[in-house]
Amino acid sequence: MSDSHARSLAKAFSWRIVATLTTTLISWVVTGRLDAALTIGSIEFVLKFLIYYLHERAWALIPQKSEQRV
């Protein structure tokens, strides 16, 4: 059984929160500039949210091999 569109969106959103906070923190440490870190984090959030959702939906198109019990 594959995930619904809503579940794929919820998973993408929750993962993006964690990953974007990490990217923003790393950007802040590297640049020393909070404004640059927030800009990088914002762009990263939007683009990778879309990419992750499309990735999830592509995987949902691949048939799963059903398990047979013996």
For each residue, the residues with C-beta under 8 A, 3 or more apart:
1: 64
2: 60 64
3: 7 8 11 56 60
4: 7 8
5: 8 9 57
6: 9 10
7: 3 4 10 11
8: 3 4 5 11 12 53 56 57 60
9: 5 6 12 13 53
10: 6 7 13 14
11: 3 7 8 14 15 52 56
12: 8 9 15 16 49 52 53 56
13: 9 10 16 17 49
14: 10 11 17 18
15: 11 12 18 19 52
16: 12 13 19 20 45 48 49 52
17: 13 14 20 21
18: 14 15 21 22
19: 15 16 22 23 44 48
20: 16 17 23 24 41 44 45 48
21: 17 18 24 25 41
22: 18 19 25 26
23: 19 20 26 27 40 41 44
24: 20 21 27 28 37 38 40 41
25: 21 22 28 29 37
26: 22 23 29 30
27: 23 24 30 31 36 37 40 41
28: 24 25 31 32 33 34 36 37
29: 25 26 32
30: 26 27
31: 27 28 36 37
32: 28 29
33: 28 36 37
34: 28 37 38
35: 38 39
36: 27 28 31 33 39 40
37: 24 25 27 28 31 33 34 40 41
38: 24 34 35 41 42
39: 35 36 42 43
40: 23 24 27 36 37 43 44
41: 20 21 23 24 27 37 38 44 45
42: 38 39 45 46
43: 39 40 46 47
44: 19 20 23 40 41 47 48
45: 16 20 41 42 48 49
46: 42 43 49 50
47: 43 44 50 51
48: 16 19 20 44 45 51 52
49: 12 13 16 45 46 52 53
50: 46 47 53 54
51: 47 48 54 55
52: 11 12 15 16 48 49 55 56
53: 8 9 12 49 50 56 57
54: 50 51 57 58
55: 51 52 58 59
56: 3 8 11 12 52 53 59 60
57: 5 8 53 54 60 61
58: 54 55 61 62
59: 55 56 62
60: 2 3 8 56 57
61: 57 58
62: 58 59
63:
64: 1 2
65:
66:
67:
68:
69:
70:
